[in-house]
């Protein structure tokens, strides 16, 4: 299926049900097990996958409070202070000191989410024999591998493999009456391996921003493109 035809089908079938920039979109087929489980649940949990390219300064994002002296001595020029208006924010003082971490002072909203039970901190995430490459670590996360020699590399990503099972015959069968919305969307400059399948094109498409998506569907002549216009 040509990209132009695919985008036209989105505009013809979605009737404004899909949007970006704060307007909800349906990510699951109506009636499937995941949708039914969500409807039966008593919470509004949403998994948001955010990939931060480049090297995040982990020690200034999550300060090891139990080893603060060692942390400060190792980076005296950039260490976050433990006092004053720009001191780190203690995430949770109720846990043992060796597990306590301090947030960067600009992460006050994360602290709020943590207090509301909507965020957690997972420490010591890695893979065997790490080589220090941001790119290798990112690819392992996207491929859904543990970095062992038995599965050092694959040509697909965990999202692509999962969605391929949930939505067979992509892209020819989509969009349609049973699935009006795009199955997968990645916002960024390129489509990562996360949405790649073992065979065929990635199960989703890539846009640089909500505004770029709006401009794209306007460019292929979708009649109700205004329904997709991003807000904010």
C-alpha positions as CSV (number, residue, x, y, z in Angstrom):
1,X,0.0,0.0,0.0
2,X,1.3,3.4,-0.9
3,X,1.8,5.9,1.9
4,X,-0.5,8.4,0.2
5,X,-3.3,5.8,0.0
6,X,-2.8,4.9,3.6
7,X,-3.0,8.5,4.8
8,X,-6.2,9.0,2.7
9,X,-7.7,6.0,4.3
10,X,-7.0,7.4,7.8
11,X,-8.8,10.6,7.0
12,X,-11.7,8.8,5.4
13,X,-12.4,6.3,8.2
14,X,-11.3,8.0,11.4
15,X,-13.9,10.8,11.4
16,X,-11.9,12.8,13.9
17,X,-11.4,9.9,16.4
18,X,-7.6,10.2,16.1
19,X,-5.7,13.3,17.1
20,X,-2.4,14.4,18.6
21,X,-1.5,17.2,20.9
22,X,-3.6,16.3,23.9
23,X,-6.6,14.8,22.3
24,X,-7.0,11.1,23.1
25,X,-6.6,8.4,20.5
26,X,-7.7,4.8,20.5
27,X,-4.7,2.5,20.7
28,X,-6.5,-0.9,20.8
29,X,-9.2,-2.5,18.7
30,X,-12.7,-2.3,20.3
31,X,-13.6,-5.6,21.9
32,X,-10.2,-7.2,22.2
33,X,-8.9,-8.6,25.5
34,X,-6.8,-5.5,26.3
35,X,-9.6,-3.1,25.7
36,X,-12.0,-5.2,27.9
37,X,-9.4,-5.3,30.7
38,X,-9.0,-1.6,30.5
39,X,-12.8,-1.0,30.7
40,X,-13.1,-3.3,33.6
41,X,-10.2,-1.6,35.5
42,X,-10.6,1.0,38.1
43,X,-7.7,3.2,37.1
44,X,-6.6,5.3,34.2
45,X,-3.0,3.9,33.9
46,X,-1.3,4.7,30.6
47,X,2.2,3.5,29.5
48,X,4.2,6.3,27.9
49,X,7.4,5.3,26.3
50,X,9.9,8.2,26.1
51,X,13.3,7.7,24.5
52,X,15.8,10.4,25.5
53,X,18.6,10.5,22.9
54,X,22.1,11.3,24.0
55,X,23.7,10.8,27.4
56,X,21.5,11.6,30.3
57,X,23.4,12.7,33.5
58,X,21.9,9.9,35.6
59,X,23.8,11.0,38.8
60,X,22.3,14.5,38.6
61,X,18.8,13.1,37.8
62,X,18.8,10.7,40.7
63,X,21.4,11.6,43.3
64,X,22.5,8.7,45.5
65,X,21.7,10.2,48.9
66,X,23.2,7.4,50.9
67,X,26.5,8.0,49.1
68,X,26.3,11.8,48.9
69,X,29.8,12.5,50.1
70,X,31.3,10.1,47.4
71,X,29.0,11.6,44.8
72,X,30.0,15.2,45.7
73,X,33.7,14.4,45.8
74,X,33.6,12.8,42.4
75,X,32.0,15.9,40.8
76,X,32.4,19.0,43.0
77,X,31.8,21.4,40.1
78,X,28.5,20.0,39.0
79,X,27.1,18.1,42.0
80,X,23.6,19.1,43.2
81,X,23.8,20.7,46.7
82,X,22.1,19.1,49.7
83,X,21.0,22.5,51.1
84,X,19.6,25.8,49.8
85,X,17.0,26.6,47.2
86,X,18.5,24.4,44.5
87,X,19.1,21.3,46.6
88,X,18.0,17.9,45.4
89,X,14.5,16.7,46.2
90,X,14.3,13.6,48.3
91,X,12.0,11.2,46.5
92,X,11.1,9.1,49.5
93,X,12.4,9.4,53.0
94,X,10.4,6.4,54.3
95,X,12.7,3.8,52.6
96,X,16.2,2.8,53.8
97,X,18.9,5.4,53.4
98,X,20.9,3.2,50.9
99,X,17.9,3.2,48.6
100,X,17.0,6.9,48.8
101,X,17.6,9.1,45.8
102,X,17.4,12.8,45.3
103,X,15.7,14.3,42.2
104,X,17.1,17.2,40.3
105,X,15.2,20.3,41.6
106,X,13.6,20.9,38.2
107,X,11.8,17.5,38.5
108,X,9.2,18.6,41.0
109,X,6.4,17.2,38.8
110,X,8.0,13.8,38.9
111,X,8.0,14.0,42.7
112,X,4.2,14.8,42.6
113,X,3.6,11.7,40.3
114,X,5.6,9.5,42.7
115,X,3.6,10.7,45.7
116,X,0.4,9.9,43.8
117,X,1.6,6.4,43.0
118,X,2.0,7.2,39.3
119,X,5.7,6.9,38.9
120,X,8.6,4.7,40.2
121,X,12.3,4.7,40.1
122,X,14.1,1.6,38.7
123,X,17.8,1.6,39.5
124,X,20.7,-0.5,38.0
125,X,19.1,-1.1,34.6
126,X,21.6,-2.6,32.1
127,X,22.8,-5.7,30.3
128,X,25.7,-8.1,30.6
129,X,29.1,-6.9,29.7
130,X,28.0,-3.3,28.9
131,X,30.3,-1.5,26.4
132,X,29.2,2.0,27.4
133,X,27.5,2.7,24.1
134,X,24.2,4.7,24.3
135,X,23.3,3.3,20.8
136,X,23.8,-0.4,21.9
137,X,21.7,0.2,25.1
138,X,19.0,1.9,23.1
139,X,18.8,-0.8,20.5
140,X,18.6,-3.6,23.1
141,X,15.6,-1.8,24.7
142,X,13.9,-1.4,21.4
143,X,14.6,-5.0,20.3
144,X,13.4,-6.3,23.6
145,X,16.6,-8.3,24.3
146,X,18.7,-8.9,27.4
147,X,22.1,-8.5,25.6
148,X,23.3,-12.1,26.0
149,X,25.2,-13.8,23.2
150,X,22.1,-16.0,22.4
151,X,20.1,-13.0,21.2
152,X,22.7,-10.4,20.5
153,X,20.7,-8.9,17.6
154,X,17.4,-9.2,15.8
155,X,15.9,-7.3,12.9
156,X,12.7,-6.4,14.8
157,X,11.5,-4.6,17.9
158,X,9.2,-5.7,20.7
159,X,6.5,-3.3,19.8
160,X,6.5,-4.3,16.2
161,X,6.4,-8.0,17.0
162,X,3.5,-7.5,19.5
163,X,1.5,-5.3,17.1
164,X,2.1,-7.8,14.3
165,X,0.4,-10.5,16.3
166,X,-2.5,-8.2,17.3
167,X,-3.0,-6.8,13.8
168,X,-2.2,-9.3,11.1
169,X,-2.3,-8.4,7.4
170,X,-0.9,-4.9,8.0
171,X,-0.9,-2.6,6.1
172,X,-3.4,-3.8,3.5
173,X,-6.2,-4.4,6.0
174,X,-5.8,-1.1,7.8
175,X,-7.3,1.3,8.5
176,X,-10.8,-0.2,8.4
177,X,-14.1,-0.5,10.3
178,X,-12.5,-2.6,13.1
179,X,-9.4,-0.4,13.4
180,X,-9.8,3.2,12.2
181,X,-6.8,4.7,13.9
182,X,-3.1,4.3,13.0
183,X,-1.8,1.2,14.8
184,X,1.5,2.7,15.7
185,X,2.9,6.2,15.8
186,X,6.4,7.4,16.6
187,X,7.1,11.0,17.1
188,X,10.7,11.9,16.2
189,X,13.0,12.3,13.3
190,X,13.2,8.6,12.3
191,X,11.3,5.4,12.8
192,X,13.2,3.3,15.4
193,X,13.7,-0.4,15.3
194,X,11.0,-0.7,18.0
195,X,8.2,-0.8,15.5
196,X,10.0,-3.1,13.0
197,X,8.6,-6.6,12.3
198,X,10.4,-9.7,11.3
199,X,9.1,-9.3,7.8
200,X,7.5,-6.3,6.0
201,X,7.5,-2.6,6.7
202,X,7.3,-1.3,10.2
203,X,3.9,-1.5,11.8
204,X,3.3,2.2,12.2
205,X,4.6,5.5,10.8
206,X,6.8,8.3,11.9
207,X,6.1,12.0,12.2
208,X,8.3,14.8,13.6
209,X,5.5,16.5,15.5
210,X,1.7,16.8,15.8
211,X,2.0,19.9,13.5
212,X,4.0,17.8,11.0
213,X,1.2,15.2,10.9
214,X,-1.4,17.9,10.4
215,X,0.6,19.4,7.5
216,X,1.1,15.9,6.0
217,X,-2.5,14.9,5.8
218,X,-3.4,18.3,4.5
219,X,-0.8,17.8,1.8
220,X,-2.6,14.6,0.5
221,X,-6.0,16.1,0.4
222,X,-7.9,14.7,3.3
223,X,-11.3,16.4,3.4
224,X,-11.6,16.5,7.2
225,X,-8.0,17.4,8.0
226,X,-9.2,20.1,10.4
227,X,-10.4,17.4,12.7
228,X,-6.8,16.4,13.3
229,X,-5.4,19.9,13.9
230,X,-3.2,19.7,17.0
231,X,-4.1,21.8,19.9
232,X,-2.0,23.8,22.3
